[in-house]
């Protein structure tokens, strides 16, 4: 498992300070100590401690790719109580995740462990702080830890007495939350090629969390869409269900992500195991041979080929998740009568609709209700975007105006600026600066040269300073100035690489992030 630790503030920004310490100094101490404590449990990296991640984001972006990690923790210290003399009571520790984070068991474990040292447990809270929000957008779960209050004598007495103990508590929470095992202790998360207790050869390591598995499988499912036209969110949901989010024997030893039986003329490798089947509403367990593969990519491709059979014709090309999930069950993919409901639950829990953004002109979908909503693709909308409100939109937020129609005068050609993004009652919404109100992102249209409207066949121009994408050695290298500016290019394909939506441009046969493109 790969973990990134970020020390808050620094690079000229001291953060909070008191007679007991300076935040920017103590966060560096903490990440270094946490890294030591996690040694042997995970592959831990530190964000450059001479930099300020918050400043980096607002000046162009982080100096690392968040998608390269399985979990990211940003360390801070709280302030504003001014308890310099001490009142005998700690103000405590707390941790923040984004509003779209699906699970908080790791974060609960972290603050629970810190609280055992004598700090008040202020719990897990949700706020879209810049750094962790950016990381979550890239597909990686992230949290911001407020270790304790730097201006509370009671807090800092405990902290300064044994800083390593506080760091060890954080590390213990991470280990406990993810169920990590130290190298050589019999962990099932061995490197590919090692053998498990049964002597079978491992191909994949057991995934530490559902998010880690989705991060691994999603790009493969998106790339497969162009070839087989199977909705990415459906493929991802099926793989999560069939593999237990990357924890099953089929996944670990057979690299099989979709539980396809080895029948019907299959001539490849097989893996024999017991599976639950339901016949006439009666559950039974039976041994069966399943298709086995040398790689996850091969499994994803075979799933696409398998669904080209005539009985799955209503699944191929379907872009509505609910319909696709119902049709694949109706066609006999699984015997479990609750198969469709299980897929829908996974889809809603992990907001899988976001991975369908690669499909040109696909209406956005509300993850909770599964109903289509009006408007062009909204995945390119972020804080600072200039947008227009689609006709018929209603107010969001949590006030009494929720559900009331936005006046026609504010819709159509009138432009608005996105001041904030959040999820309210399962709906992703944007707060618009000019009207100081929330509106569902699905009701917004990006104004001007919107990257959200770029699709296969679009004629575009590359913005100055763009870099190559893709997965080759040119990734990250600057696109020559001669190819930027007024020169026109044609979008030949769209895909997501390392969490970045990119377009393959026909004239230069190279990938470039969609964010660098403008419609010509």
Secondary structure by P-SEA (a helix, b strand, c coil): cbbbbbbcccccccccccccccaaaaaaaaaaaaaaaaccccccccccccccaaaaaaacccccccccccbbbbbbcccccccccccccccccbbbbcccccccaaaaaaaaaaacccccccccccccccaaaaaaaacbbbbbbcccccccaaaaaaaaacaaaaaaaaaaaaaaaacccccccccccccccccccccccccccccccaaaaaaacaaaaaaacccccccaaaaaaaaaaaccccccccccccccccccccccccccbbbbbbbbbbcccbbbbbbbbccccccaaaaaaaaaaaacccccccccccccaaaaaaaaaaaccccccaaaaaaaaaaaaaccccccccccbbbbbcccccccccccccccccccbbbbbccccccccccccccccccccccccbbbbbccccccccbbbbbbccccbbbbcccccccccccccccccbbbbbccccccccccccccccccccccccbbbbbcccccccccbbbbbccccbbbbccccccc
